[in-house]
């Protein structure tokens, strides 16, 4: 079974030869630095970057992500992470000519990815910035949360423009390939739940999802939300918007996938393997796979590290993790 067939069967609640083996968020750069010191050599394979090729070196199923942002090289940079670029409608209009590029697509890269997807060698996905994430990158983390109340006109202006841009660019992606899935980057939750109320979601996010999602789903692409934190409550909101899945289901935020599966038997999940056990040796990692195994057997779930593999994980322990991953990916379909 090809990499792509395996993923699609899993996401369609069908039976693959084994579950996909994904590292959906790849690795911290400091993790790679450590592994280099421990003897790992990165190499480029088949025209892929060293980072992408590492999936093949590790025996993982290859997935290729294309992140399509809405800023350009001319867009001003914030003074520091989370600081505002704009604080008013006037300022937004001033920098708008530097946003929403006509063609952010790398033609050579997209053609290579399309070829690999056609051959079944890779799972292809794209990420677009959603109606929570997008405005936050312009307004700054704190100002963004105030803007739902203090600058509603500006919030809707940004999201209307972003919505039109995302829809236009998705159509351009389809000229190369149909993504197997896509994510709206949102990061809308933290360890105590969503950062906004359902009322604000309905007013400032839902109308734009309702425009963007139907043509994406019509293409055959599965639609996911990428949000850290505890998304248990917000899943109900996202489902109403037409979202089909979510990642990464962080354990440190208290996410209980077993409970979510009971509530949402048809929802798709990626992630949820607790990265904090990966430096504790084989027994701890095996216990984590045993915890996940009943859900793995239900379909619609591709287990993966619940965020990037951290630098506290030695290469030796990561190899143990991969060995166990393959064992349980096969055991889940027996």
N, C-alpha and C positions, 0 to 999 in steps of 0.2 A: 504494500500500500504506500502511496506517495505521502510526503509530508503534508501536502495540501489536502489530499483525500482524508487523511487521518483527522486533521483539524475540523474539516467540514462535517464529517460524520459525527464527531463528538459534539459539535455545536448544534447538530440536528437531532440529537438524542438517538442516534443510530450506533451500531456496534463497529468500532474500528478494530484493527489488529492489536493495537495498544493505544493508550491515551497519548496525546501530544506531550512532548518534553520541551517546555518553553522556559526561557528566562526572559519574561516579557519586558522588564525594565532594564535589562542588561546588568552591568556591574558598576560599582563606584570606581572612579579613576584611581583612588587610593588602594582599592582592592587589587586592581591590575598592577599597580606599582609593587605591592607586596608580592604578588605571584611572580612578577619578573625577577625579584630578588630570590625567589624560591625555585627559579629555573624555567619558568614558562616563557616561551618565545612566541610572539605574535607574528603572523604572516598573512599576506593577502592571498586569497584563494578565488579563482574564477572571476577576477575583476571586482570583487567585493572589498570593502575597507577591512583593515586588520580587526577592527572591533566587530564587524559583521561576521567575518571569517572565524572568529573565536567560537561562535556557535557550532560551526562544523568541526573545529578542533576538539571541542568538548563532547561531541556526539549528541548535541542537542538538535531539535528540529529547528530549521532556519525560518525565522520570521524577519521581514524587512519593513521597517516603519518609515513613513515619510511625514514629517511634521511640517504643516503648511501654516505659517503664521501670517499676520496681516500687517506687519511693519516692514520697513525697507531700511537700507543703509543710511538713508537721509533722516530717518526718524530720530529725534533727540533721545539721548540716553538718560535715565533717571539718575539723580545724584547718588543714590544708594538703593539697595534692594528694598522695594516696597514704598519708595518715595514717589510722589505724584509727578506726572508730566503735564497734566492739565487740571484745572480746578473750576473751569466754567465753560459754557457753550462757546464763548468767544475764543478761548484758548484752544478748544478742540477744533474749531473751524480753521484756526491758524496752522495747526500741524496736520490737518487732514490730508493735504496734498502729498504728505510723505507716507501716508498709510495706503492700504488696499492696493498693492501692486497689480499691474495688468497681467503679468505672467510670472509667478514665483516658481514655476515648475522647471526642474532640471531635466531637460530632454534626454540626455544620455543615460542618466540614472533611471529614469522612468522606463525607458526602453529595455534596459538590462533587467530591471525587476519584472517587467511584463513577460520577458522571455523565460525567466526562472519560474514564474507562476504557471505559465502555459505548460512547462515541462513537469510541473508538480513538485519542483525542488524547494519552493518557498511559499510561506503564507505572507500575503501582502496586506498591509493596513496603513491607513493614514490617520493623522490627528489634526483636528481643527480646533481653534480656540472658541470656547462656548460663551454664552451670554452672561456667565458669572466671571469666568477667567478673563475674558477679553477686556471688559471695562476696568477691571482691577489693575491690569498692567498699565493702563493710562492714568487712572485716578489715584493709584497708590493703595496700599492695603487698608489703612485706617480710613482715609477719605472715601474710599469706595463704599464702605459699610454705612457711612453717613449719607452718601449720595442717594441711596434708596429713598431717603426721606427729604433731603435738602435739595437735590438736583434731579428730580424725576425726568424733566425734559432732556437733560444731558444723557441720562442713562438710556432712555429710549432712542435718542439720536444715535448713540454709539452702537446699540444693539441692532437697530434697523440697518445701519451701514454694514455692520459685521455680518448680519444675516444674508444680505444681498451678495456680499463678497464670498462668503462660504459656499453659497449655492452656485455661484458662477464658477468658482474654482473646482468644486466637486464635478461639475459637468466637464471641465477640462481634464481632470484625472481620468474620467471614463473614456476619453479618447485614447488612453494608453492601456488601461485595464480596469476591471471591476474589483475594488478592494474586497478581500474576504471579510474584513470587518473594519470598522473605524471607531475612533473615540473622539468625543468632545472633551477636551481638557477643561476641567472645572475646579477640582480641589475645593469643593464647597463645604466640606465637613471637617470637624476636628474631633478630639477624643470624646466630646460630650454631645456630638450630633451636628446637625446642619447649622451653618453660620447665619442663615436667614430663616424667616418664618415661611410657612406654606403660602400665606397671603402674598408675601413679596415674590415668592417663586411664581405664583399664578399671574402676577401683574407684570413682572419684568423679565421673566425667562420663558414661561410657557408659550406665549404667542409666537416667539421666534423659533422654538423647537417645532411648533406645529407647522411652520413654513418649511423648515429645513429637512425634517425627518422623512416625510412621505416620499419625496423623490429619491432619497438615499435608499430607503427600504425597497422601493420599486425596482431599483437597479439590481437588487439581490445582495447588497452589502448589509451585514448585521451591525446594528448601532449600539455602541457601548458608551457609558460614562466613565471617565477616569477621575475618581475622587478619592483622596486620602481620607483618613478619619473614620468615624462611625457613620456609615451611610444607611443604617438599618431603617431609620424613619423616612429618609428622603427617597428610598426606592419606590415607595408608593407614588410619590410625585412624578418621578422620572417615568414610571410605567404609564401614567396617564398621558405623558408627552409622546409616547411611542418608543421610548428607549427599550432595548431588548436585553441588555446585559450590563455588567459593572465589573470594574477591577479597581484596586488590587485586594480589597477585603482585609484590611490590616488587623492583625491579631492584637497588636499593642493598643489599638483603639477600642478593643472589646467586641469586635465583630464576631458574631456567632453564625457561621454559615449553615450549620444544621438547622437552626431556627429559621433562617432566611429561606432555606429550601422548602421547609414545611409551609411557609407563608406564600412562597412564590415558586411553585413546582416547575413552571415553564420558563423561568428566568435563566439567563446565561451568566456564568461566573468564571473569572480568571484570577488566579493568585491564591492567597490565603495560607500558604505554607509559612509558618512563623520563622522569619529570618533570625530571630534571637536564639534559636536552638542550634544553629548551624555550626557554632564553635564549640559545642558541648559533646561532640563525638557521636559514634554510630548509634548507641542505644537511644539517645535523646532524639535523634533524627528519625529513627525507625518508629518511635512512639508517636511522633508527629504525623508520619505517613499513615500509621494505623488509625489515628484520629480522623484523617481525611478519607480513608478508604471507603466507608459506606457511601459518602457523597460522590466520590469518584465513580462508583459503580452505577450511579443513577443517570449519568449522561449530562450534557449541558455544562460541564465543568472541566476546565483545563487547569490542574494545579500548577502553581508556580510560586517562586519566592514572593512574599507579599510586599516587597519593594526590591530595591537593588540589593544584591548580596554585599554585605558590609565588609570593611577591611579587617575586622576581627576574625574573619574566616580564613584559615590557612588553605593553601592549595590542596594539601592532603585531606583536610576535612571536606573540601568541595568535591574532590573525587569520590569520597565516601557518599556524599549527598547524591551525586550523579548515579552511582551504582544502585543506591536504594530507590532513586527516582525511576530508573528503568525497571527494577523489580516490581514496584507497585503500579507502574503504568501498564505492565503486562498483567499483573494479578487482578487489576480492576475490571478486565474484560473476560476473565475466565468464567 
